[in-house]
């Protein structure tokens, strides 16, 4: 599911870049101009280069999946305050493994042993 989701996001970014090129060629500027609410510009990874955007989006998605897995599994409640703090810091500073079955099992096994 994760891989399929990321592939669809990649396709969306590429399509948005193509649409932006078309609208710019007819004088309508790019998505950065016409897709944003007036006077309310904020960052959106979908408007960046695909390689840059996909790296950031993948990390953000993995971070949220890890956060959800740890809460749903009850693993956070088994950790002491220092371990929870270390876990949250690792999420904040992108120091966590990519989401995969092997990484999930390995992480949960390590946490269970501690």
The first five atom37 places (N, CA, C, CB, O) and aatype in JSON, in Angstrom:
{
  "aatype": [20, 20, 20, 20, 20, 20, 20, 20, 20, 20, 20, 20, 20, 20, 20, 20, 20, 20, 20, 20, 20, 20, 20, 20, 20, 20, 20, 20, 20, 20, 20, 20, 20, 20, 20, 20, 20, 20, 20, 20, 20, 20, 20, 20, 20, 20, 20, 20, 20, 20, 20, 20, 20, 20, 20, 20, 20, 20, 20, 20, 20, 20, 20, 20, 20, 20, 20, 20, 20, 20, 20, 20, 20, 20, 20, 20, 20, 20, 20, 20, 20, 20, 20, 20, 20, 20, 20, 20, 20, 20, 20, 20, 20, 20, 20, 20, 20, 20, 20, 20, 20, 20, 20, 20, 20, 20, 20, 20, 20, 20, 20, 20, 20, 20],
  "atom_mask": [
    [1, 1, 1, 1, 1],
    [1, 1, 1, 1, 1],
    [1, 1, 1, 1, 1],
    [1, 1, 1, 1, 1],
    [1, 1, 1, 1, 1],
    [1, 1, 1, 1, 1],
    [1, 1, 1, 1, 1],
    [1, 1, 1, 1, 1],
    [1, 1, 1, 1, 1],
    [1, 1, 1, 1, 1],
    [1, 1, 1, 1, 1],
    [1, 1, 1, 1, 1],
    [1, 1, 1, 1, 1],
    [1, 1, 1, 1, 1],
    [1, 1, 1, 1, 1],
    [1, 1, 1, 1, 1],
    [1, 1, 1, 1, 1],
    [1, 1, 1, 1, 1],
    [1, 1, 1, 1, 1],
    [1, 1, 1, 1, 1],
    [1, 1, 1, 1, 1],
    [1, 1, 1, 1, 1],
    [1, 1, 1, 1, 1],
    [1, 1, 1, 1, 1],
    [1, 1, 1, 1, 1],
    [1, 1, 1, 1, 1],
    [1, 1, 1, 1, 1],
    [1, 1, 1, 1, 1],
    [1, 1, 1, 1, 1],
    [1, 1, 1, 1, 1],
    [1, 1, 1, 1, 1],
    [1, 1, 1, 1, 1],
    [1, 1, 1, 1, 1],
    [1, 1, 1, 1, 1],
    [1, 1, 1, 1, 1],
    [1, 1, 1, 1, 1],
    [1, 1, 1, 1, 1],
    [1, 1, 1, 1, 1],
    [1, 1, 1, 1, 1],
    [1, 1, 1, 1, 1],
    [1, 1, 1, 1, 1],
    [1, 1, 1, 1, 1],
    [1, 1, 1, 1, 1],
    [1, 1, 1, 1, 1],
    [1, 1, 1, 1, 1],
    [1, 1, 1, 1, 1],
    [1, 1, 1, 1, 1],
    [1, 1, 1, 1, 1],
    [1, 1, 1, 1, 1],
    [1, 1, 1, 1, 1],
    [1, 1, 1, 1, 1],
    [1, 1, 1, 1, 1],
    [1, 1, 1, 1, 1],
    [1, 1, 1, 1, 1],
    [1, 1, 1, 1, 1],
    [1, 1, 1, 1, 1],
    [1, 1, 1, 1, 1],
    [1, 1, 1, 1, 1],
    [1, 1, 1, 1, 1],
    [1, 1, 1, 1, 1],
    [1, 1, 1, 1, 1],
    [1, 1, 1, 1, 1],
    [1, 1, 1, 1, 1],
    [1, 1, 1, 1, 1],
    [1, 1, 1, 1, 1],
    [1, 1, 1, 1, 1],
    [1, 1, 1, 1, 1],
    [1, 1, 1, 1, 1],
    [1, 1, 1, 1, 1],
    [1, 1, 1, 1, 1],
    [1, 1, 1, 1, 1],
    [1, 1, 1, 1, 1],
    [1, 1, 1, 1, 1],
    [1, 1, 1, 1, 1],
    [1, 1, 1, 1, 1],
    [1, 1, 1, 1, 1],
    [1, 1, 1, 1, 1],
    [1, 1, 1, 1, 1],
    [1, 1, 1, 1, 1],
    [1, 1, 1, 1, 1],
    [1, 1, 1, 1, 1],
    [1, 1, 1, 1, 1],
    [1, 1, 1, 1, 1],
    [1, 1, 1, 1, 1],
    [1, 1, 1, 1, 1],
    [1, 1, 1, 1, 1],
    [1, 1, 1, 1, 1],
    [1, 1, 1, 1, 1],
    [1, 1, 1, 1, 1],
    [1, 1, 1, 1, 1],
    [1, 1, 1, 1, 1],
    [1, 1, 1, 1, 1],
    [1, 1, 1, 1, 1],
    [1, 1, 1, 1, 1],
    [1, 1, 1, 1, 1],
    [1, 1, 1, 1, 1],
    [1, 1, 1, 1, 1],
    [1, 1, 1, 1, 1],
    [1, 1, 1, 1, 1],
    [1, 1, 1, 1, 1],
    [1, 1, 1, 1, 1],
    [1, 1, 1, 1, 1],
    [1, 1, 1, 1, 1],
    [1, 1, 1, 1, 1],
    [1, 1, 1, 1, 1],
    [1, 1, 1, 1, 1],
    [1, 1, 1, 1, 1],
    [1, 1, 1, 1, 1],
    [1, 1, 1, 1, 1],
    [1, 1, 1, 1, 1],
    [1, 1, 1, 1, 1],
    [1, 1, 1, 1, 1],
    [1, 1, 1, 1, 1],
    [1, 1, 1, 1, 1]
  ],
  "atom_positions": [
    [[0.82, -1.18, 0.0], [0.0, 0.0, 0.0], [0.87, 1.26, 0.0], [-0.94, -0.01, 1.21], [0.59, 2.2, -0.74]],
    [[1.94, 1.29, 0.83], [2.82, 2.45, 0.91], [3.46, 2.72, -0.43], [3.89, 2.25, 1.98], [3.48, 3.86, -0.91]],
    [[4.0, 1.67, -1.04], [4.68, 1.84, -2.33], [3.73, 2.36, -3.4], [5.3, 0.5, -2.78], [4.08, 3.25, -4.17]],
    [[2.52, 1.81, -3.44], [1.52, 2.25, -4.4], [1.14, 3.71, -4.17], [0.27, 1.36, -4.31], [0.99, 4.48, -5.12]],
    [[0.99, 4.08, -2.91], [0.67, 5.46, -2.56], [1.77, 6.41, -3.03], [0.47, 5.6, -1.05], [1.48, 7.45, -3.62]],
    [[3.01, 6.05, -2.76], [4.13, 6.91, -3.17], [4.24, 7.01, -4.68], [5.44, 6.37, -2.59], [4.58, 8.07, -5.2]],
    [[3.96, 5.93, -5.4], [3.97, 5.99, -6.86], [2.9, 6.94, -7.39], [3.76, 4.58, -7.45], [3.12, 7.67, -8.34]],
    [[1.74, 6.91, -6.76], [0.67, 7.82, -7.18], [1.03, 9.28, -6.9], [-0.64, 7.46, -6.48], [0.72, 10.16, -7.7]],
    [[1.67, 9.53, -5.76], [2.12, 10.89, -5.45], [3.15, 11.35, -6.47], [2.7, 10.97, -4.01], [3.1, 12.48, -6.94]],
    [[4.09, 10.47, -6.81], [5.11, 10.79, -7.81], [4.44, 11.17, -9.14], [6.07, 9.59, -8.01], [4.82, 12.15, -9.77]],
    [[3.45, 10.39, -9.55], [2.72, 10.67, -10.79], [2.02, 12.02, -10.71], [1.7, 9.56, -11.09], [2.04, 12.79, -11.66]],
    [[1.41, 12.29, -9.57], [0.71, 13.56, -9.38], [1.66, 14.75, -9.51], [0.03, 13.58, -8.0], [1.33, 15.75, -10.14]],
    [[2.83, 14.64, -8.91], [3.82, 15.73, -9.0], [4.23, 15.96, -10.45], [5.07, 15.4, -8.13], [4.3, 17.09, -10.91]],
    [[4.49, 14.87, -11.15], [4.89, 14.99, -12.56], [3.76, 15.6, -13.4], [5.29, 13.62, -13.13], [4.01, 16.43, -14.27]],
    [[2.52, 15.18, -13.14], [1.39, 15.74, -13.88], [1.21, 17.22, -13.58], [0.1, 14.97, -13.54], [0.92, 18.01, -14.48]],
    [[1.37, 17.6, -12.32], [1.24, 19.0, -11.95], [2.32, 19.85, -12.63], [1.32, 19.16, -10.43], [2.06, 20.98, -13.04]],
    [[3.53, 19.3, -12.74], [4.6, 20.02, -13.44], [4.25, 20.21, -14.92], [5.94, 19.26, -13.3], [4.48, 21.27, -15.49]],
    [[3.69, 19.17, -15.53], [3.28, 19.27, -16.95], [2.16, 20.3, -17.12], [2.82, 17.89, -17.47], [2.19, 21.1, -18.06]],
    [[1.19, 20.27, -16.23], [0.09, 21.23, -16.3], [0.61, 22.65, -16.12], [-0.99, 20.91, -15.24], [0.19, 23.57, -16.82]],
    [[1.53, 22.82, -15.18], [2.13, 24.14, -14.95], [2.85, 24.65, -16.19], [3.1, 24.1, -13.77], [2.75, 25.82, -16.53]],
    [[3.57, 23.76, -16.86], [4.27, 24.15, -18.09], [3.26, 24.58, -19.16], [5.15, 22.98, -18.61], [3.49, 25.55, -19.88]],
    [[2.16, 23.86, -19.25], [1.13, 24.21, -20.24], [0.49, 25.56, -19.91], [0.05, 23.12, -20.31], [0.34, 26.41, -20.79]],
    [[0.12, 25.76, -18.65], [-0.52, 27.03, -18.3], [0.45, 28.2, -18.42], [-1.09, 26.97, -16.88], [0.05, 29.31, -18.78]],
    [[1.71, 27.95, -18.12], [2.71, 29.01, -18.27], [2.89, 29.37, -19.74], [4.06, 28.57, -17.66], [3.07, 30.53, -20.08]],
    [[2.83, 28.36, -20.61], [3.03, 28.62, -22.05], [1.9, 29.45, -22.66], [3.14, 27.29, -22.79], [2.07, 30.06, -23.71]],
    [[0.76, 29.48, -22.0], [-0.35, 30.3, -22.51], [-0.54, 31.58, -21.69], [-1.65, 29.49, -22.52], [-1.54, 32.27, -21.83]],
    [[0.45, 31.87, -20.84], [0.42, 33.12, -20.09], [-0.26, 33.05, -18.74], [-0.24, 34.14, -20.88], [-0.49, 34.07, -18.1]],
    [[-0.6, 31.85, -18.31], [-1.31, 31.7, -17.04], [-0.43, 31.42, -15.85], [-2.29, 30.62, -17.15], [-0.92, 31.06, -14.78]],
    [[0.88, 31.57, -16.01], [1.86, 31.29, -14.96], [1.8, 29.81, -14.56], [1.61, 32.2, -13.73], [1.24, 28.99, -15.28]],
    [[2.39, 29.49, -13.4], [2.48, 28.09, -12.97], [1.56, 27.82, -11.78], [3.93, 27.73, -12.6], [0.91, 28.73, -11.27]],
    [[1.51, 26.58, -11.36], [0.66, 26.19, -10.24], [1.01, 26.97, -8.97], [0.78, 24.69, -9.97], [0.14, 27.22, -8.14]],
    [[2.26, 27.34, -8.82], [2.64, 28.16, -7.66], [1.86, 29.46, -7.63], [4.15, 28.44, -7.68], [1.66, 30.05, -6.57]],
    [[1.44, 29.91, -8.78], [0.69, 31.17, -8.87], [-0.82, 30.95, -8.83], [1.06, 31.9, -10.15], [-1.51, 31.59, -8.04]],
    [[-1.34, 30.04, -9.67], [-2.79, 29.9, -9.78], [-3.42, 28.89, -8.85], [-3.14, 29.54, -11.16], [-4.64, 28.87, -8.7]],
    [[-2.63, 28.03, -8.2], [-3.21, 27.01, -7.33], [-3.2, 27.41, -5.85], [-2.47, 25.7, -7.5], [-3.71, 26.68, -5.0]],
    [[-2.61, 28.54, -5.56], [-2.51, 28.98, -4.17], [-3.61, 29.98, -3.85], [-1.14, 29.61, -3.9], [-4.03, 30.76, -4.71]],
    [[-4.08, 29.94, -2.62], [-5.05, 30.93, -2.18], [-4.36, 32.29, -2.15], [-5.64, 30.57, -0.78], [-3.2, 32.4, -1.77]],
    [[-5.07, 33.31, -2.56], [-4.51, 34.65, -2.58], [-4.08, 35.07, -1.18], [-5.53, 35.66, -3.16], [-4.81, 34.86, -0.21]],
    [[-2.9, 35.67, -1.09], [-2.34, 36.16, 0.17], [-2.17, 35.06, 1.21], [-3.22, 37.25, 0.74], [-2.12, 35.34, 2.41]],
    [[-2.09, 33.82, 0.77], [-1.93, 32.73, 1.72], [-1.01, 31.68, 1.11], [-3.31, 32.1, 2.08], [-1.42, 30.55, 0.86]],
    [[0.23, 32.05, 0.88], [1.19, 31.11, 0.3], [1.91, 30.36, 1.41], [2.2, 31.85, -0.61], [2.45, 30.96, 2.34]],
    [[1.91, 29.09, 1.29], [2.67, 28.27, 2.22], [3.31, 27.15, 1.42], [1.76, 27.7, 3.37], [2.92, 26.89, 0.28]],
    [[4.27, 26.51, 2.0], [4.99, 25.48, 1.28], [4.14, 24.27, 0.96], [6.18, 25.05, 2.07], [3.28, 23.87, 1.74]],
    [[4.39, 23.71, -0.2], [3.69, 22.49, -0.61], [4.69, 21.65, -1.41], [2.4, 22.82, -1.47], [5.15, 22.07, -2.47]],
    [[5.03, 20.49, -0.9], [6.01, 19.64, -1.57], [5.57, 19.26, -2.98], [6.26, 18.39, -0.77], [6.43, 18.99, -3.83]],
    [[4.28, 19.24, -3.26], [3.79, 18.85, -4.58], [4.23, 19.82, -5.66], [2.29, 18.75, -4.57], [4.16, 19.49, -6.85]],
    [[4.69, 20.99, -5.28], [5.1, 22.0, -6.25], [6.62, 22.0, -6.47], [4.64, 23.37, -5.79], [7.11, 22.75, -7.31]],
    [[7.35, 21.17, -5.75], [8.8, 21.11, -5.89], [9.21, 20.08, -6.93], [9.46, 20.79, -4.54], [8.38, 19.35, -7.47]],
    [[10.5, 20.04, -7.21], [11.02, 19.03, -8.14], [10.7, 17.65, -7.58], [12.56, 19.19, -8.37], [10.72, 17.43, -6.37]],
    [[10.4, 16.72, -8.47], [9.95, 15.39, -8.07], [10.91, 14.72, -7.1], [9.76, 14.52, -9.28], [10.48, 14.18, -6.08]],
    [[12.2, 14.75, -7.4], [13.18, 14.06, -6.55], [13.18, 14.64, -5.14], [14.6, 14.16, -7.16], [13.18, 13.9, -4.16]],
    [[13.18, 15.96, -5.04], [13.18, 16.63, -3.74], [11.88, 16.35, -3.01], [13.39, 18.15, -3.91], [11.88, 16.01, -1.83]],
    [[10.77, 16.51, -3.72], [9.46, 16.32, -3.11], [9.26, 14.9, -2.63], [8.36, 16.69, -4.11], [8.78, 14.68, -1.51]],
    [[9.62, 13.92, -3.45], [9.38, 12.53, -3.08], [10.2, 12.13, -1.86], [9.71, 11.61, -4.25], [9.74, 11.36, -1.02]],
    [[11.42, 12.65, -1.76], [12.24, 12.35, -0.58], [11.56, 12.89, 0.68], [13.67, 12.96, -0.74], [11.44, 12.18, 1.68]],
    [[11.11, 14.14, 0.62], [10.46, 14.75, 1.79], [9.12, 14.1, 2.09], [10.27, 16.25, 1.55], [8.82, 13.82, 3.25]],
    [[8.33, 13.85, 1.08], [7.0, 13.25, 1.28], [7.15, 11.83, 1.85], [6.21, 13.21, -0.05], [6.4, 11.44, 2.74]],
    [[8.1, 11.07, 1.33], [8.33, 9.71, 1.83], [8.72, 9.75, 3.3], [9.42, 9.0, 1.01], [8.2, 8.96, 4.1]],
    [[9.63, 10.66, 3.68], [10.05, 10.77, 5.08], [8.87, 11.17, 5.97], [11.2, 11.8, 5.23], [8.68, 10.62, 7.05]],
    [[8.08, 12.14, 5.49], [6.92, 12.58, 6.27], [5.9, 11.45, 6.43], [6.26, 13.79, 5.61], [5.35, 11.26, 7.52]],
    [[5.66, 10.72, 5.36], [4.72, 9.6, 5.41], [5.22, 8.52, 6.36], [4.49, 9.02, 4.01], [4.47, 8.02, 7.2]],
    [[6.5, 8.15, 6.22], [7.08, 7.13, 7.1], [7.01, 7.57, 8.56], [8.53, 6.84, 6.7], [6.7, 6.77, 9.44]],
    [[7.31, 8.85, 8.83], [7.27, 9.37, 10.2], [5.86, 9.18, 10.79], [7.67, 10.87, 10.22], [5.71, 8.73, 11.92]],
    [[4.84, 9.54, 10.02], [3.47, 9.42, 10.52], [3.05, 7.97, 10.69], [2.51, 10.12, 9.57], [2.31, 7.64, 11.63]],
    [[3.52, 7.09, 9.81], [3.2, 5.66, 9.95], [3.86, 5.11, 11.22], [3.67, 4.86, 8.7], [3.22, 4.37, 11.97]],
    [[5.13, 5.46, 11.46], [5.81, 5.02, 12.68], [5.07, 5.53, 13.92], [7.27, 5.52, 12.7], [4.85, 4.78, 14.87]],
    [[4.69, 6.8, 13.9], [3.96, 7.39, 15.02], [2.67, 6.6, 15.29], [3.64, 8.89, 14.74], [2.36, 6.27, 16.44]],
    [[1.93, 6.31, 14.23], [0.67, 5.58, 14.35], [0.9, 4.15, 14.85], [-0.05, 5.55, 13.01], [0.18, 3.67, 15.73]],
    [[1.9, 3.47, 14.29], [2.2, 2.09, 14.71], [2.56, 2.02, 16.2], [3.34, 1.52, 13.87], [2.11, 1.13, 16.91]],
    [[3.37, 2.97, 16.64], [3.79, 2.96, 18.04], [2.61, 3.22, 18.98], [4.89, 4.0, 18.28], [2.52, 2.62, 20.05]],
    [[1.71, 4.09, 18.58], [0.55, 4.37, 19.43], [-0.44, 3.21, 19.41], [-0.14, 5.66, 18.98], [-0.9, 2.77, 20.46]],
    [[-0.76, 2.72, 18.22], [-1.75, 1.63, 18.12], [-1.28, 0.34, 18.76], [-2.08, 1.37, 16.66], [-2.07, -0.41, 19.32]],
    [[0.02, 0.09, 18.69], [0.55, -1.16, 19.23], [0.65, -1.14, 20.75], [1.92, -1.44, 18.64], [0.75, -2.19, 21.37]],
    [[0.61, 0.05, 21.34], [0.79, 0.15, 22.78], [2.25, 0.15, 23.18], [0.07, -0.97, 23.47], [2.56, 0.17, 24.37]],
    [[3.14, 0.13, 22.2], [4.57, 0.07, 22.49], [5.04, 1.28, 23.29], [5.36, -0.04, 21.19], [5.91, 1.16, 24.15]],
    [[4.47, 2.45, 23.02], [4.87, 3.66, 23.76], [4.6, 3.52, 25.25], [4.13, 4.88, 23.21], [5.37, 4.01, 26.07]],
    [[3.51, 2.86, 25.6], [3.17, 2.71, 27.01], [4.13, 1.77, 27.73], [1.74, 2.19, 27.15], [4.22, 1.79, 28.96]],
    [[4.83, 0.94, 26.98], [5.8, 0.02, 27.59], [7.17, 0.66, 27.76], [5.92, -1.23, 26.75], [8.04, 0.1, 28.44]],
    [[7.37, 1.82, 27.16], [8.67, 2.48, 27.2], [8.73, 3.44, 28.39], [8.94, 3.25, 25.88], [7.72, 4.04, 28.77]],
    [[9.93, 3.57, 28.97], [10.07, 4.57, 30.03], [10.18, 5.96, 29.39], [11.32, 4.27, 30.93], [10.27, 6.08, 28.17]],
    [[10.17, 6.98, 30.22], [10.15, 8.36, 29.72], [11.35, 8.67, 28.84], [10.1, 9.34, 30.9], [11.21, 9.35, 27.82]],
    [[12.52, 8.19, 29.22], [13.73, 8.46, 28.44], [13.65, 7.79, 27.06], [14.98, 7.97, 29.2], [14.01, 8.4, 26.06]],
    [[13.18, 6.56, 27.03], [13.06, 5.85, 25.75], [12.03, 6.53, 24.84], [12.66, 4.37, 25.99], [12.24, 6.65, 23.64]],
    [[10.91, 6.97, 25.43], [9.91, 7.69, 24.64], [10.49, 8.99, 24.09], [8.65, 8.0, 25.49], [10.26, 9.34, 22.92]],
    [[11.23, 9.71, 24.92], [11.85, 10.96, 24.49], [12.83, 10.7, 23.35], [12.57, 11.64, 25.67], [12.86, 11.45, 22.37]],
    [[13.62, 9.66, 23.47], [14.57, 9.29, 22.41], [13.81, 8.94, 21.13], [15.46, 8.1, 22.85], [14.22, 9.34, 20.04]],
    [[12.72, 8.21, 21.25], [11.92, 7.83, 20.09], [11.35, 9.06, 19.4], [10.78, 6.89, 20.51], [11.45, 9.2, 18.18]],
    [[10.77, 9.96, 20.17], [10.18, 11.17, 19.58], [11.25, 12.04, 18.92], [9.44, 11.98, 20.65], [11.01, 12.63, 17.87]],
    [[12.42, 12.12, 19.54], [13.53, 12.9, 18.94], [13.97, 12.27, 17.63], [14.73, 12.99, 19.91], [14.27, 12.98, 16.67]],
    [[14.01, 10.95, 17.58], [14.42, 10.28, 16.34], [13.42, 10.58, 15.22], [14.53, 8.75, 16.55], [13.81, 10.73, 14.07]],
    [[12.14, 10.67, 15.56], [11.14, 11.03, 14.55], [11.31, 12.49, 14.11], [9.72, 10.81, 15.1], [11.19, 12.81, 12.93]],
    [[11.59, 13.35, 15.07], [11.73, 14.77, 14.77], [12.93, 15.06, 13.88], [11.85, 15.56, 16.07], [12.87, 15.93, 13.01]],
    [[14.01, 14.32, 14.08], [15.25, 14.58, 13.34], [15.51, 13.58, 12.22], [16.42, 14.57, 14.29], [16.65, 13.4, 11.79]],
    [[14.45, 12.93, 11.74], [14.55, 11.99, 10.61], [15.55, 10.87, 10.84], [14.93, 12.74, 9.36], [16.21, 10.41, 9.91]],
    [[15.65, 10.43, 12.06], [16.56, 9.35, 12.4], [15.75, 8.08, 12.68], [17.45, 9.73, 13.63], [15.73, 7.57, 13.8]],
    [[15.08, 7.6, 11.65], [14.25, 6.41, 11.79], [14.31, 5.63, 10.48], [12.77, 6.78, 12.15], [14.55, 6.21, 9.42]],
    [[14.09, 4.31, 10.55], [14.16, 3.5, 9.33], [12.94, 3.7, 8.44], [14.31, 2.03, 9.68], [11.86, 4.06, 8.91]],
    [[13.13, 3.46, 7.17], [12.02, 3.5, 6.22], [11.01, 2.42, 6.62], [12.53, 3.27, 4.74], [11.38, 1.39, 7.18]],
    [[9.76, 2.67, 6.33], [8.72, 1.69, 6.66], [8.83, 0.49, 5.73], [7.3, 2.34, 6.56], [8.74, 0.61, 4.5]],
    [[9.01, -0.66, 6.34], [8.99, -1.94, 5.63], [8.65, -3.0, 6.67], [10.37, -2.25, 4.89], [8.83, -2.78, 7.87]],
    [[8.18, -4.12, 6.22], [7.83, -5.18, 7.16], [9.04, -5.57, 8.0], [7.28, -6.41, 6.42], [8.93, -5.74, 9.21]],
    [[10.19, -5.72, 7.35], [11.41, -6.11, 8.06], [11.8, -5.06, 9.11], [12.56, -6.31, 7.07], [12.16, -5.42, 10.23]],
    [[11.73, -3.78, 8.75], [12.1, -2.73, 9.69], [11.11, -2.62, 10.85], [12.2, -1.4, 8.97], [11.5, -2.34, 11.99]],
    [[9.85, -2.84, 10.57], [8.84, -2.8, 11.64], [9.09, -3.94, 12.62], [7.41, -2.89, 11.06], [9.13, -3.73, 13.84]],
    [[9.26, -5.15, 12.1], [9.51, -6.3, 12.97], [10.79, -6.12, 13.77], [9.59, -7.6, 12.15], [10.82, -6.39, 14.97]],
    [[11.85, -5.68, 13.12], [13.13, -5.47, 13.79], [13.01, -4.42, 14.9], [14.2, -5.05, 12.78], [13.5, -4.63, 16.01]],
    [[12.36, -3.32, 14.6], [12.2, -2.25, 15.59], [11.38, -2.73, 16.77], [11.54, -1.02, 14.95], [11.74, -2.47, 17.92]],
    [[10.29, -3.41, 16.51], [9.45, -3.88, 17.6], [10.17, -4.94, 18.43], [8.13, -4.45, 17.05], [10.02, -4.98, 19.65]],
    [[10.95, -5.8, 17.79], [11.73, -6.8, 18.53], [12.74, -6.12, 19.44], [12.45, -7.77, 17.57], [12.89, -6.49, 20.6]],
    [[13.45, -5.12, 18.91], [14.44, -4.39, 19.71], [13.78, -3.69, 20.89], [15.19, -3.37, 18.85], [14.29, -3.74, 22.01]],
    [[12.66, -3.04, 20.65], [11.96, -2.34, 21.73], [11.43, -3.32, 22.76], [10.82, -1.5, 21.16], [11.43, -3.02, 23.96]],
    [[10.97, -4.47, 22.32], [10.44, -5.48, 23.23], [11.54, -6.03, 24.14], [9.77, -6.62, 22.45], [11.29, -6.35, 25.3]],
    [[12.75, -6.15, 23.61], [13.87, -6.69, 24.38], [14.37, -5.71, 25.43], [15.01, -7.07, 23.45], [14.94, -6.11, 26.44]],
    [[14.14, -4.43, 25.2], [14.65, -3.42, 26.15], [13.74, -3.18, 27.29], [14.89, -2.13, 25.46], [14.04, -2.35, 28.16]]
  ]
}
